[in-house]
């Protein structure tokens, strides 16, 4: 994807903000999977992994929003 210099800077800011949440979730997933027997990897564990990935997605969206200008309504509508 071709990004403008400003977009590249924004992408780097978001990437930097995601480092800690990504590593935290990766550790949780690794510990979850390491603690399960082969027969337990599918089913409930799949949903637990999916939930962790969703948390990471939510962190990514929040990181993107955190750097954006607030554009609410000013004054009386």
FENQUI-V453887 format. One record per helix or strand of 2 or more residues. SS is the DSSP state (@ for helix, = for strand). FROM is the first residue (numbers start at 1). TO is the last residue. If there is no record, write none. Layout:
ss->[SS & SS]
from->[FROM & FROM]
to->[TO & TO]
//
This chain:
ss->[@ & @ & @]
from->[5 & 38 & 44]
to->[34 & 40 & 66]
//
